[in-house]
Amino acid sequence: MRFDVKAALQEVLEEVMGQAEAKYKECSGKRCRLLPVLLALFGNKV
């Protein structure tokens, strides 16, 4: 059975996005800067 890298990456991405969303939902009044956080997270892995 071949390991589906694309599916695995999609799964990880969804999990990280979910965690980030939950983490930054606290600051609903302010506009949260998610992009730099995501770039920092994925910049190390890609």
Buried (B, 14 or more C-beta within 10 A) or exposed (E): EEEEEEEEEEEEEEEBEEEBEEEBEEEEEEEBEEEEBBEEBEEEEE
